Amino acid sequence: MNGTGGNVGRAIALLRTMRRIRAFEEAALAGHAAGEIPGPLHVSIGQEAVAAGVCAALRHDDRITSNHRGHGHALAKGAKPAPMMHELYGRAGGYCGGKGGSMHIADFSVGMLGANGVVAGGIPIAVGAAQGLRLLGSDAIVACFFGDGAINRGPFLEGLNWAALFRLPVLFVCEDNGVAAFTRAESVTAGGGVAARAEAIGVPARMVDGNDALAVLDAAEALVAEIRRGGGPRLLHARTFRLMGHTSTDPAAWRDASEVAAARAREPIARLEAWLAANGIEAAALAAIAAEAEAEMAAARREALAAPWPDPSSAYADVQDIGAHIPMLAP
């Protein structure tokens, strides 16, 4: 565990965030297994240090964009678990009225511009938001989360090129868990990978152990400071490991058991708890943090399950001019 620039207070704050992310996703998985949640979930269990570390380096008025595995990003940026859980359950009171589901949670009040079911779809949104901030004269920045699979999609090249050309305030964050869905990244990625591609375009890149929360925070703080000083975009390449399958319906039997066991031995929450224990925090205090997070998310699950379904009349709300463009729906 890299303690440079870190202290116990920062580590405890990171642990609280990571425990809340883990507890939210475990509660959601339990709800899915019980048949309470329609459709599969993409969870980030094992990757919590990236969301927690990066968002801890951001201000409230900074923005983020996310991907299909975005529960952790939303929570780390300040989104509330109850409306998030309502959204997963398809219930009224969800962030998108119960109509967006797991992959489209957004909360503009905390700068969460939205998760995205399209691989690499958040990259051009982040760049556009950064261009808007530039026009407004703001010194806020945008952090853009995406996986290693996104670097082989066109929006990656287009987005980084535009951001570099106009020196936009974007922190590109590649959560590299080594697989895109079920495909090993190295089997479909030529050349030196994400950092080499970014630097070829003119975007300085930094690699970090994505399972070391303090190291992620240190790296993100340094890059955010450079961006905010007008240095242009930066890329953070965080190597991590997804402990679960691609979705809640994937048992990940395609993975080698020894690989998963090795990854569990270095997963980010246990590592941070070990660091805190070595720095004087008692086991009871660490257990209390976990219990508090689990109770919070269990309550969010109960509330979502008891919430009403959206009113059918809301089906066409938020859809612009649908009647005018589809004659059969016109009055």
C-alpha positions in Angstrom: 0.0 0.0 0.0 1.4 3.3 -1.1 1.1 5.8 1.9 2.8 8.7 0.1 0.8 11.8 0.7 -1.8 9.8 2.6 -2.7 9.6 6.2 -5.1 7.7 8.3 -7.9 10.3 8.0 -7.8 10.1 4.2 -7.6 6.3 4.2 -10.7 6.1 6.5 -12.6 8.4 4.1 -11.7 6.2 1.2 -12.6 3.1 3.0 -16.1 4.5 3.8 -16.7 5.2 0.2 -15.4 1.8 -0.9 -17.5 0.0 1.6 -20.6 1.9 0.5 -19.9 1.0 -3.1 -19.4 -2.7 -2.2 -22.4 -2.8 0.0 -24.6 -1.2 -2.6 -23.6 -3.7 -5.3 -23.9 -6.7 -3.0 -27.4 -5.5 -2.0 -28.3 -5.1 -5.6 -27.0 -8.5 -6.5 -29.1 -10.0 -3.7 -32.1 -8.2 -5.1 -31.4 -9.5 -8.6 -31.0 -13.1 -7.3 -34.3 -12.8 -5.5 -36.1 -11.7 -8.7 -36.7 -8.2 -7.5 -34.7 -6.4 -10.1 -35.5 -6.7 -13.8 -32.5 -7.3 -16.1 -28.9 -8.1 -15.4 -26.5 -5.8 -13.5 -22.9 -4.8 -14.3 -21.1 -4.5 -10.9 -17.6 -3.2 -10.2 -16.8 -5.4 -7.2 -13.0 -5.4 -6.9 -12.6 -2.0 -8.6 -13.9 0.3 -5.9 -10.5 2.0 -5.2 -10.5 3.7 -8.6 -13.9 5.4 -8.2 -13.2 6.3 -4.6 -9.7 7.6 -5.2 -10.5 9.6 -8.3 -13.6 11.2 -7.0 -11.9 12.1 -3.7 -9.6 14.3 -5.7 -12.5 16.2 -7.3 -14.6 19.2 -6.3 -18.3 19.2 -5.9 -18.6 21.3 -9.1 -16.4 19.0 -11.2 -18.3 16.7 -13.5 -17.9 13.0 -14.3 -19.1 10.6 -17.0 -19.4 6.9 -16.5 -20.0 3.7 -18.3 -22.2 0.6 -18.0 -20.4 -0.4 -14.7 -21.0 2.9 -13.0 -22.7 2.5 -9.6 -19.4 3.1 -7.8 -18.7 6.3 -9.8 -22.1 7.7 -9.0 -21.8 6.9 -5.3 -18.3 8.2 -5.0 -19.3 11.5 -6.6 -22.1 12.0 -4.1 -25.2 10.4 -5.7 -27.7 9.0 -3.1 -28.2 5.3 -2.8 -32.0 5.3 -2.4 -32.8 6.9 -5.7 -30.1 4.8 -7.3 -31.6 1.6 -5.9 -35.1 2.8 -7.0 -33.7 3.1 -10.5 -32.3 -0.4 -10.5 -35.7 -1.7 -9.4 -37.5 0.3 -12.1 -39.5 2.2 -9.5 -40.9 5.7 -9.2 -38.4 7.9 -7.3 -35.4 6.6 -9.2 -33.0 9.1 -10.7 -34.4 8.5 -14.2 -38.0 7.9 -13.0 -37.4 4.1 -13.0 -37.0 4.2 -16.8 -33.2 4.2 -17.2 -32.2 1.3 -15.1 -28.7 0.3 -13.9 -26.8 1.6 -16.9 -28.2 5.2 -17.1 -28.0 6.7 -13.7 -27.4 10.4 -13.6 -27.4 13.1 -11.0 -26.6 16.5 -12.3 -26.8 18.1 -8.8 -23.5 16.4 -7.9 -21.9 16.6 -11.4 -22.7 13.0 -12.4 -23.6 13.5 -16.0 -24.6 10.0 -16.5 -23.6 6.4 -17.0 -23.8 4.9 -20.5 -24.6 1.5 -21.9 -22.6 2.3 -25.0 -19.0 1.3 -24.7 -16.9 4.5 -25.0 -20.1 6.5 -25.1 -19.1 8.7 -22.1 -15.9 9.9 -23.7 -17.4 12.4 -26.2 -19.9 13.5 -23.6 -17.0 14.3 -21.2 -15.2 16.2 -23.9 -18.3 18.2 -24.8 -18.9 19.0 -21.2 -15.3 20.2 -20.8 -15.7 22.4 -23.9 -18.8 23.9 -22.3 -16.9 24.5 -19.0 -14.2 26.3 -21.0 -16.8 28.5 -22.7 -18.3 29.3 -19.3 -14.9 30.4 -18.0 -15.1 27.8 -15.2 -12.1 26.1 -13.7 -14.1 22.9 -13.0 -12.9 19.7 -14.8 -14.5 16.5 -16.1 -13.4 13.0 -15.1 -14.3 10.4 -17.7 -14.4 6.8 -16.6 -14.1 4.0 -19.1 -12.8 0.4 -19.4 -10.0 -1.1 -21.4 -12.5 -2.3 -24.0 -13.3 1.3 -24.8 -9.8 2.1 -26.1 -10.5 0.1 -29.3 -13.6 2.1 -30.1 -13.7 5.2 -32.3 -14.8 7.7 -29.6 -11.6 7.1 -27.7 -9.4 8.4 -30.5 -11.9 11.2 -31.4 -12.4 12.3 -27.8 -8.7 12.4 -26.8 -7.8 14.1 -30.1 -10.3 16.9 -29.6 -9.4 17.3 -25.9 -5.7 17.5 -26.7 -6.2 19.9 -29.7 -8.1 22.4 -27.5 -6.3 21.6 -24.2 -9.6 20.8 -22.5 -9.9 20.1 -18.8 -10.6 16.3 -18.9 -9.1 13.6 -16.8 -9.5 10.4 -18.7 -9.6 7.4 -16.4 -9.1 3.9 -17.9 -10.2 1.2 -15.4 -8.2 -1.6 -16.9 -9.5 -4.9 -15.5 -7.9 -6.9 -18.3 -11.2 -8.0 -20.0 -13.8 -6.5 -22.2 -16.9 -8.5 -21.4 -15.4 -12.0 -21.8 -12.5 -11.1 -24.0 -8.9 -10.7 -22.8 -7.8 -7.2 -23.6 -4.3 -8.3 -24.9 -5.9 -10.5 -27.5 -7.6 -7.6 -29.2 -5.3 -4.6 -28.5 -2.3 -3.9 -30.6 0.7 -1.8 -29.6 1.5 -0.4 -26.2 -2.1 0.0 -25.1 -4.0 2.9 -23.6 -1.1 5.0 -22.2 0.9 4.8 -25.4 -2.1 5.8 -27.5 -2.9 8.7 -25.3 0.7 10.0 -25.4 0.8 9.6 -29.1 -2.1 12.1 -29.4 -0.4 14.5 -26.9 -2.2 13.5 -23.7 0.3 12.8 -20.9 -0.5 9.5 -19.1 0.2 8.0 -15.7 -0.1 4.4 -14.6 -1.2 3.5 -11.1 -2.1 0.3 -9.2 -5.9 0.6 -9.3 -6.2 -1.7 -6.2 -4.3 0.8 -4.0 -6.8 3.5 -3.0 -4.2 5.9 -1.5 -2.0 5.6 -4.6 -5.0 6.3 -6.9 -5.9 9.3 -4.8 -2.3 10.6 -4.9 -2.1 10.2 -8.7 -5.5 11.7 -9.3 -4.8 14.7 -7.1 -1.5 15.4 -9.1 -3.2 15.1 -12.5 -6.2 17.2 -11.4 -3.9 19.9 -10.3 -2.1 19.9 -13.6 -5.4 20.0 -15.5 -6.8 22.8 -13.3 -3.7 24.9 -13.9 -4.5 24.8 -17.6 -2.2 22.0 -18.6 -4.8 20.3 -20.8 -6.1 16.7 -20.6 -4.4 13.9 -18.7 -5.0 10.1 -18.6 -4.8 7.9 -15.6 -4.3 4.2 -16.4 -5.5 2.2 -13.4 -4.8 -1.5 -13.4 -7.4 -3.4 -11.4 -9.4 -6.7 -11.4 -13.1 -7.4 -11.7 -13.9 -10.1 -9.1 -17.3 -10.9 -10.6 -18.5 -11.9 -14.0 -19.4 -9.6 -16.8 -23.0 -9.3 -15.5 -25.0 -10.6 -12.5 -26.0 -13.6 -14.7 -22.4 -14.6 -15.5 -20.8 -17.0 -13.0 -17.4 -16.3 -14.6 -16.6 -20.0 -15.0 -14.5 -19.0 -18.0 -11.9 -17.5 -15.6 -9.0 -19.5 -14.1 -9.7 -20.2 -10.4 -6.1 -19.5 -9.4 -6.2 -16.1 -11.2 -9.3 -15.1 -9.2 -7.8 -16.4 -5.9 -4.7 -14.3 -6.5 -6.8 -11.3 -7.3 -8.9 -11.7 -4.1 -5.7 -11.7 -2.1 -5.0 -8.2 -3.3 -8.5 -6.8 -3.6 -8.6 -3.1 -2.6 -10.9 -3.0 0.5 -8.9 -5.7 2.3 -5.6 -4.0 1.4 -6.8 -0.7 2.7 -8.1 -2.3 5.9 -4.8 -4.0 6.4 -3.0 -0.6 5.9 -5.3 1.0 8.5 -4.8 -1.8 11.0 -1.0 -1.5 10.6 -1.5 2.2 11.3 -3.4 1.8 14.6 -7.0 1.4 13.6 -8.7 -1.3 15.6 -10.6 -4.2 13.9 -13.8 -3.1 15.7 -13.7 0.3 14.1 -13.2 -1.2 10.6 -16.0 -3.7 11.2 -18.3 -0.8 12.2 -17.6 1.0 8.9 -18.6 -2.1 7.0 -21.7 -2.7 9.1 -22.8 0.9 8.7 -22.5 0.7 4.9 -24.4 -2.6 4.8 -27.2 -1.3 6.9 -27.5 1.8 4.7 -27.8 -0.2 1.5 -30.1 -2.8 3.0 -32.5 0.1 3.9 -32.2 1.4 0.3 -33.1 -2.0 -1.0 -36.2 -2.3 1.3 -37.3 1.1 0.3 -37.0 0.4 -3.4 -38.9 -2.8 -3.1 -41.7 -1.1 -1.4 -41.8 1.9 -3.8 -44.6 2.2 -6.4 -44.1 1.5 -10.1 -44.0 4.6 -12.3 -47.3 5.9 -13.5 -48.0 4.6 -17.0 -48.7 8.2 -18.1 -45.0 9.0 -17.6 -44.0 6.6 -20.4 -43.6 9.3 -22.9 -42.4 12.0 -20.6 -38.8 13.2 -21.3 -39.2 12.2 -24.9 -39.1 15.2 -27.1 -41.9 15.8 -29.6 -42.6 12.1 -30.0 -46.2 12.7 -31.2 -45.1 15.1 -33.9 -42.5 12.7 -35.3 -44.5 9.5 -35.1 -47.8 10.1 -36.8 -49.5 7.1 -35.3 -48.9 8.6 -31.8 -50.2 12.0 -32.7 -53.5 13.0 -31.1 
